[in-house]
């Protein structure tokens, strides 16, 4: 019997992907999402900042956001990681938003790229009554100089309207980095720090993922098993997924359909033993 058939699932529930159908609107994630929507829909806030610890769900949150945005009203450019030069970021943004592509065989100067970007914003966004949103994930990797150049892009605006919103997403050190760059920090109109789940949200998080994966009977983990997952994962979604994925695989191999505290304890002990 195959894994999905054994568990009566349509999808694997604890994969390390950013599949936004699995987005769980915890108190913190719901607040982050609401603030990002407000930032984008206002259209005049220039730059937003979303930070959070590793594995807390920043990428899942902005991915869900992007999938909810009305593409008739907005153009979206997303960089999953941002350790590029300003010129490379501009090239990627242009490639994602423009009808006319850059010549791949030509070397463009910063001036040429910036000029082309401005033309696209005016002709393909402003004149079509749209708004551009640029999301840069892992933005703690962006150099200070590049951040300053990105900030300057928000100057492309009319007297009454801004044409773009930039969202910087990254680890906590990104906020500290930006504090040392006041010319950028002062342009940030909205900030939010995403924390891990609340302890009482862990059980609901697990059941939510099981439900989305297609399982009708979602009480797979005993209460004691969930308590160990909560404590061992520090309530961090990525850690919860890691433990639950291994538990599901182990239970499948053993032909067991209820995951108890002994199985979770064994998995957690192995984590520490292997220093995973």
C-alpha positions as a printed NumPy array, in Angstrom:
array([[  0.   ,   0.   ,   0.   ],
       [  1.324,   3.432,  -0.937],
       [  1.851,   6.284,   1.549],
       [ -1.094,   8.457,   0.475],
       [ -3.441,   5.502,   0.293],
       [ -2.378,   4.285,   3.751],
       [ -3.044,   7.678,   5.315],
       [ -6.11 ,   8.432,   3.132],
       [ -4.543,  11.645,   1.858],
       [ -4.554,  13.577,  -1.398],
       [ -1.244,  15.305,  -0.653],
       [  1.646,  14.849,   1.725],
       [  0.852,  17.153,   4.643],
       [  4.245,  18.131,   6.036],
       [  6.477,  18.77 ,   3.05 ],
       [  9.137,  21.514,   3.09 ],
       [  7.457,  23.611,   0.416],
       [  5.741,  27.005,   0.256],
       [  2.459,  25.584,  -1.039],
       [  0.144,  28.384,   0.063],
       [ -2.928,  26.166,   0.369],
       [ -1.33 ,  25.001,   3.625],
       [ -1.096,  28.562,   4.996],
       [ -2.279,  28.537,   8.604],
       [ -3.69 ,  31.822,   9.83 ],
       [ -2.403,  31.873,  13.37 ],
       [ -2.819,  35.051,  15.385],
       [  0.633,  36.238,  14.305],
       [  0.424,  35.095,  10.695],
       [ -3.03 ,  36.609,  10.335],
       [ -1.762,  39.935,  11.632],
       [  1.25 ,  39.837,   9.298],
       [ -1.014,  39.094,   6.33 ],
       [ -3.468,  41.861,   7.228],
       [ -0.681,  44.41 ,   7.518],
       [  0.866,  43.409,   4.2  ],
       [ -2.507,  43.67 ,   2.47 ],
       [ -2.98 ,  47.115,   3.974],
       [  0.496,  48.156,   2.843],
       [ -0.149,  47.102,  -0.743],
       [ -3.718,  48.364,  -0.991],
       [ -2.805,  51.793,   0.359],
       [ -0.375,  52.212,  -2.592],
       [  1.353,  55.205,  -1.015],
       [  3.486,  53.669,   1.715],
       [  6.696,  53.103,  -0.269],
       [  8.42 ,  50.323,   1.682],
       [  7.287,  47.609,   4.101],
       [  9.335,  45.279,   6.279],
       [  8.514,  41.734,   7.397],
       [ 11.034,  40.02 ,   9.653],
       [ 10.953,  36.777,  11.592],
       [ 13.092,  33.971,  12.92 ],
       [ 14.17 ,  31.164,  10.611],
       [ 11.321,  28.75 ,   9.908],
       [  8.51 ,  30.903,  11.308],
       [  6.618,  31.154,   8.001],
       [  7.639,  34.438,   6.389],
       [  7.883,  32.928,   2.912],
       [  4.591,  31.063,   3.279],
       [  2.907,  34.304,   4.358],
       [  4.052,  36.404,   1.407],
       [  3.366,  33.515,  -0.984],
       [ -0.228,  33.367,   0.248],
       [ -0.417,  37.147,  -0.102],
       [  0.806,  37.071,  -3.703],
       [ -1.729,  34.406,  -4.634],
       [ -4.57 ,  36.558,  -3.263],
       [ -3.642,  39.79 ,  -5.053],
       [ -5.846,  40.914,  -7.953],
       [ -3.563,  40.813, -10.995],
       [ -5.87 ,  43.18 , -12.894],
       [ -4.912,  45.877, -10.412],
       [ -1.363,  44.937,  -9.459],
       [  1.826,  43.747, -11.077],
       [  4.011,  41.596,  -8.875],
       [  7.723,  40.861,  -8.981],
       [  9.192,  38.399,  -6.492],
       [ 12.775,  37.433,  -5.725],
       [ 12.999,  34.318,  -3.541],
       [ 16.481,  35.344,  -2.44 ],
       [ 18.186,  38.659,  -2.882],
       [ 21.967,  38.293,  -2.813],
       [ 22.32 ,  40.122,  -6.13 ],
       [ 23.61 ,  43.425,  -7.375],
       [ 21.155,  46.243,  -7.948],
       [ 21.521,  45.754, -11.705],
       [ 20.687,  42.048, -11.45 ],
       [ 17.626,  42.765,  -9.324],
       [ 16.433,  45.329, -11.868],
       [ 16.917,  42.839, -14.69 ],
       [ 14.862,  40.23 , -12.857],
       [ 12.072,  42.658, -11.979],
       [ 11.899,  43.885, -15.588],
       [ 11.78 ,  40.289, -16.825],
       [  8.828,  39.531, -14.532],
       [  6.705,  42.634, -15.158],
       [  7.376,  43.841, -18.695],
       [  5.753,  42.841, -21.951],
       [  8.941,  43.727, -23.821],
       [ 12.004,  41.801, -22.683],
       [ 15.603,  42.9  , -22.405],
       [ 18.075,  41.696, -25.006],
       [ 19.886,  38.774, -23.315],
       [ 22.952,  39.33 , -25.495],
       [ 23.418,  42.953, -24.483],
       [ 25.272,  44.309, -21.467],
       [ 23.201,  47.087, -19.922],
       [ 24.621,  49.851, -17.768],
       [ 22.93 ,  50.852, -14.507],
       [ 21.701,  54.007, -16.22 ],
       [ 20.166,  52.051, -19.111],
       [ 18.443,  49.598, -16.766],
       [ 17.085,  52.33 , -14.522],
       [ 15.856,  54.288, -17.549],
       [ 14.169,  51.199, -18.964],
       [ 12.596,  50.42 , -15.602],
       [ 11.218,  53.949, -15.334],
       [  9.715,  53.669, -18.825],
       [  8.035,  50.374, -17.911],
       [  6.618,  51.803, -14.688],
       [  5.178,  54.803, -16.545],
       [  3.964,  53.081, -19.709],
       [  2.948,  49.615, -18.503],
       [  1.926,  50.285, -14.924],
       [  0.925,  53.902, -14.267],
       [ -0.851,  54.454, -17.587],
       [ -2.703,  51.153, -17.168],
       [ -3.789,  52.302, -13.702],
       [ -1.915,  49.491, -11.989],
       [  0.443,  49.362,  -9.026],
       [  3.756,  47.532,  -8.819],
       [  4.683,  45.437,  -5.791],
       [  8.231,  44.121,  -5.478],
       [  8.925,  41.467,  -2.83 ],
       [ 12.521,  40.682,  -1.886],
       [ 12.921,  37.612,   0.333],
       [ 16.096,  36.95 ,   2.334],
       [ 16.68 ,  40.691,   2.078],
       [ 19.268,  40.594,   4.864],
       [ 21.599,  39.459,   2.068],
       [ 21.188,  42.728,   0.121],
       [ 24.126,  45.109,   0.377],
       [ 23.707,  48.549,   1.938],
       [ 24.368,  50.207,  -1.403],
       [ 21.805,  48.073,  -3.183],
       [ 19.181,  48.832,  -0.521],
       [ 19.817,  52.526,  -1.069],
       [ 19.381,  52.119,  -4.833],
       [ 16.138,  50.181,  -4.298],
       [ 14.867,  52.931,  -2.027],
       [ 15.523,  55.43 ,  -4.826],
       [ 13.165,  53.501,  -7.126],
       [ 10.243,  54.636,  -4.983],
       [ 10.979,  58.183,  -6.201],
       [  9.411,  57.2  ,  -9.519],
       [  6.016,  58.709,  -8.792],
       [  3.645,  61.488,  -9.709],
       [  2.797,  64.416,  -7.446],
       [ -0.223,  62.56 ,  -6.111],
       [  0.511,  58.839,  -6.501],
       [  3.284,  56.375,  -5.871],
       [  3.593,  53.683,  -8.501],
       [  5.234,  50.953,  -6.45 ],
       [  5.557,  49.296,  -3.072],
       [  8.668,  47.389,  -2.038],
       [  8.399,  44.693,   0.628],
       [ 11.626,  43.572,   2.305],
       [ 11.42 ,  40.155,   3.956],
       [ 14.187,  38.697,   6.069],
       [ 15.652,  37.478,   9.314],
       [ 15.769,  39.69 ,  12.445],
       [ 19.185,  41.107,  11.57 ],
       [ 17.58 ,  42.847,   8.591],
       [ 15.799,  45.289,  10.903],
       [ 19.051,  46.037,  12.738],
       [ 20.798,  46.52 ,   9.417],
       [ 18.145,  48.99 ,   8.265],
       [ 18.269,  50.958,  11.513],
       [ 21.847,  51.853,  10.605],
       [ 20.623,  53.198,   7.256],
       [ 18.307,  56.059,   8.301],
       [ 17.741,  57.24 ,   4.728],
       [ 16.039,  53.865,   4.103],
       [ 14.611,  53.187,   7.56 ],
       [ 12.668,  56.448,   7.466],
       [ 10.994,  55.353,   4.207],
       [  9.618,  52.182,   5.81 ],
       [  5.959,  52.87 ,   6.526],
       [  5.008,  49.507,   7.995],
       [  6.986,  46.92 ,   9.932],
       [  6.019,  43.59 ,  11.441],
       [  8.004,  40.879,  13.204],
       [  6.575,  37.377,  12.796],
       [  7.044,  35.154,  15.824],
       [  6.559,  31.421,  16.194],
       [  3.152,  29.9  ,  16.931],
       [  1.537,  30.181,  20.333],
       [  1.723,  26.851,  22.237],
       [ -2.05 ,  26.4  ,  21.985],
       [ -1.896,  26.828,  18.19 ],
       [  0.394,  23.855,  17.521],
       [ -2.354,  21.225,  17.645],
       [ -4.595,  23.298,  15.361],
       [ -1.669,  23.881,  12.982],
       [ -1.081,  20.139,  12.644],
       [ -4.789,  19.396,  12.161],
       [ -5.079,  22.208,   9.606],
       [ -2.33 ,  20.71 ,   7.461],
       [ -3.888,  17.27 ,   7.695],
       [ -7.287,  18.633,   6.692],
       [ -5.854,  20.514,   3.694],
       [ -3.989,  17.36 ,   2.675],
       [ -7.35 ,  15.597,   2.433],
       [ -7.574,  13.637,   5.665],
       [-11.041,  13.456,   7.205],
       [ -9.862,  11.877,  10.469],
       [ -7.372,  14.47 ,  11.731],
       [ -6.763,  13.144,  15.259],
       [ -3.674,  11.196,  14.222],
       [ -1.407,  12.469,  17.005],
       [ -2.24 ,  11.772,  20.638],
       [ -2.456,  14.742,  23.005],
       [  0.802,  13.658,  24.657],
       [  2.531,  13.439,  21.276],
       [  1.425,  16.978,  20.386],
       [  2.772,  18.267,  23.713],
       [  6.186,  16.803,  22.942],
       [  6.101,  18.264,  19.411],
       [  5.21 ,  21.666,  20.877],
       [  8.108,  21.631,  23.339],
       [ 10.671,  20.094,  20.985],
       [  9.889,  22.37 ,  18.026],
       [  9.824,  25.644,  19.995],
       [  6.487,  26.125,  18.186],
       [  8.346,  26.93 ,  14.954],
       [  6.318,  25.739,  11.92 ],
       [  9.322,  24.386,  10.013],
       [ 10.414,  22.337,  13.032],
       [  6.872,  21.056,  13.543],
       [  6.746,  19.968,   9.895],
       [ 10.088,  18.203,  10.218],
       [  8.989,  16.175,  13.245],
       [  5.547,  15.373,  11.825],
       [  6.909,  14.351,   8.433],
       [  9.297,  11.853,  10.01 ],
       [  6.546,  10.613,  12.324],
       [  4.198,   9.985,   9.38 ],
       [  6.939,   8.168,   7.465],
       [  7.853,   6.036,  10.487],
       [  4.223,   5.207,  11.284],
       [  3.656,   4.219,   7.653],
       [  6.68 ,   1.922,   7.741],
       [  5.377,   0.301,  10.929],
       [  1.783,   0.129,   9.706],
       [  0.591,   2.241,  12.647],
       [ -2.157,   4.846,  12.186],
       [ -1.964,   6.599,  15.553],
       [  1.201,   8.492,  16.465],
       [  1.894,   8.465,  20.191],
       [  4.379,  10.09 ,  22.527],
       [  6.825,   7.181,  22.333],
       [  7.208,   7.56 ,  18.584],
       [  7.679,  11.336,  18.812],
       [ 10.153,  10.921,  21.682],
       [ 12.186,   8.498,  19.574],
       [ 12.248,  10.927,  16.633],
       [ 13.201,  13.897,  18.801],
       [ 15.897,  11.858,  20.545],
       [ 17.302,  10.933,  17.141],
       [ 17.339,  14.639,  16.186],
       [ 19.521,  15.393,  19.167],
       [ 21.674,  12.34 ,  18.567],
       [ 22.294,  13.278,  14.931],
       [ 22.323,  17.03 ,  15.761],
       [ 19.704,  17.739,  13.081]])
